[in-house]
Amino acid sequence: MQKHQPDLKSLTLTRTLVLVRHGQSEWNRLNLFTGWRDPDLTEKGVIEARWAGRVMRDHGLKFDLAFTSKLRRAQNTLDIILDVMGQAGVPITRDEALNERDYGQLSGLNKDEAKQRFGEEQVARWRRSFDVPPPGGESLKDTAARVLPYYDEHIWPTVQAGKTVIVAAHGNSLRALIMQLEGLTGDEIIARELATAAPIVYQLDAAGAVLDRADLVTAQGGDDGMG
């Protein structure tokens, strides 16, 4: 697999999959565990989404289908991107299978509150382990258990058929996809940082393996690992 920033206009785009995390949300700004809670984008998040749309438009990407979660920070990011690209009519499928990892009892807490309630070491373990969920919530392994079957059943068949597809979702639901696409281990994917509104373009072969990966923008908002 190659990783670079090609001129996509010069490529014949077949079996193209674009992954993009939502722009900064209100709870990202406040440093709160978010998960399935539903805050909207900040003004910065709107700007990030517009910038992502301009970059993809300038690279000549034309989408046939779009997928996103049931959470408005991802939905609104996608809507802004498609509007900026002049592709607001692209069919969109929204499904909770693409929702962020559920942080359970951590949801709505900031880091300090979580550490006071559960202990610093335990919170760190929940945030950055692959298979240890917080109380009432999901691990990344649990998240992958709903994301990957959805990808295999609904997203990959459209890409395999030659459609150009964008998925606008969340740090951990996208990590689950990247783990499968790039053949990463649990430890490797936990360490992968996904910036807000930074599109990743994959070219896939007929079996779904990655032929090429292009990061279209340098990192914008940081990945706080809190949804």
N, C-alpha and C positions, 0 to 999 in steps of 0.2 A: 504493500500500500504506500502510495506517495502522498506527501503533504506539502502543499504549496499554494500560491495565489495566482492561478492562471487567468488569462483573458478568456472568460467563459464564452464570449461572443465567437471565438474562433473554434469552439468545439461543437460537434454534433451531439446535442444533449439527449441521450437515451438512458432510461432507467436512472433518473436523477431524483435524489431525495435530499431535501433541505430541512435541517433541524434548527430551531431558534428558540431560546429561552425568552420568556416575557421580559418586558422592560421593568425598571424599578417600580415596586409597589409601595403603597403607604406603609405597610408593615415591614418591608425591607428597610425603608428609611428609618423606622423606629426601632429596628433591630429586634423584632419579635418573631418567635417561631410561628409560622403561618400555616403550612399544611393545607388542609381542606377549607380553612377559613377563606373569606372572599373579599379582601380589600381590593380597591381599584389601583390603577397606575398613578404615580405622582406626575407632576409636570415634567420632571426629568425622565421618567419612564416613557411618557408620550414622545418626547424629543428623541430618545433612544430608538423607539419603534419607527419613527419617521426616518431617521438616519439609516436604519437597517433596510427600510423599503427603498430609499434612494440608491443605496449601494447595490442591492439586487437588481433594481431597474437598470442601473448603469452597466451591470454585467450581462444584461440581456436575458435574464431568467423570465420565463413565461410559464405560469402554473396551470395545470389542468384540474387539480383537486387540492383541497386543504383540509387538515385535521387539527383539532384543538381540544382542550379539556372543557369541563363544565364550569370552570372558574373564570371570572371576568377579566382578571389581569392578563391571562393568556388570550382570551377571546378578543379583547380590545387591542392587544398588541397585533394580533393577526389582522384585524379589521383595518388598523392604521397602515400596516405594511401593504396590504392589497390595494388600499385606496391610493397611497402614494405611488404605487407601481402602475396605476391605471387598470387594475385587475379586480375591481370590487365585485364583479359578477362571478368569480370563481366559486364553484360549489364548496360549501364548508360542512364538514361533519364534526359535531361536538359530542364528546363522550367522556364520562367520568373515569374510564379506564386510563385516560391520559392525565388525570389529576396528579397534583403533587403528592409526595409521600405524606401520609397522615401522621402528624406528630403527637396525637393523642393528648395526654395531660400536659404536654409541653406547649400546646397551642395557645397563643396569646400571651405567653410569658417572654420577658427579655432574658438575656443570658444570665444576668446577675440574679434575677428572681428564681430562675431554674436552678442555679447553683446553690442558692440558699435553701431551696426546698428539697433537692435531691442529692446535692453534693457535686463538687466540680468534676471529680473523676468519673462519676456515673454519667453526668451529662455529656462529657466528652466522649465517653464510650457509646452512648446512644447516637450522637451526631455523626461519628466517624467510623462506626463499625458497619460491616455489610449485613450482618444477620441478627443483630440485637435490637429489638424494637423498644421504644419507650412505653410506659404503661398506657394501654388503650390505643396504641398507635401501630405503625408499620416500620419495619426495617426496610432497607433498600432491597433486600432479597424478596420481601413481601410485595413491594412495589413492582418489582420485575415480574412477579408471578401473575400480575394482572395486565401489565403493559405489554409484555412480549406475546402472549396469545392474541391480544388485540391487533398488534402489529402483523403477526403472521396471518391472521384471518382477514383483516380489512385494509391494511396499508400496503404491505408487500405485494399482494396480487395486482394492485393498480400500478405500482412502480414496475413490477415485472412485465406488465403489458405495455410498457413504454411511456407511461404517463410521468409528467414532472410534478412532484408532490412536495408540499411544505407541511411540516408539523410544528406548530407553535405550542409549546407546553412549558414544563417546569424543570428546575435543576435536576431533581431525582428521577422523574419519569423519563427525561431525556438521557440521563446516565444509564438507565436500564437499557434503552435502545442502543446507545453507544457501546455498552458492554458487549452486546450480542454482535453488533456490526463489526467491531474492531477486535473481537476475540480477547477481551481483557478479563483478568481475574477480579474477584471481589475487592481485594486490596488495591489493585490498580485503578479501578473505576471510582472508588471512594476518594482517591487522591486527585482525580481529574476535576479541574476547576472549569465551570461554565459561566462565562460572563453574561450579563443581561443583554438581550437584543443583539447578539453576535452570531450571525448565520454561519452554519457549517454545511457545505455542499458535498454530498457523496455521489460518486458515480459507481453504480453497482453492476456486477455481471449477471448473467441469466440465472445463477444460483443464489444471488443475493449477497455475494462476497464483495467487499470494497475493492474497487480498482483504483480509486483516487479520492482524496479528501482535500477540500480547499476551505480555509478559514477566511471569510471575506472581509472582516474588519478586525482590527486589533481590539483587545479586551476593553470593554466599557465598564459597566458596573461590576464590582467584585462579587464572587460567589461566597456568601457567608454561611452556606450550608444550613440555612434555617427556613428555606422554602420561599 
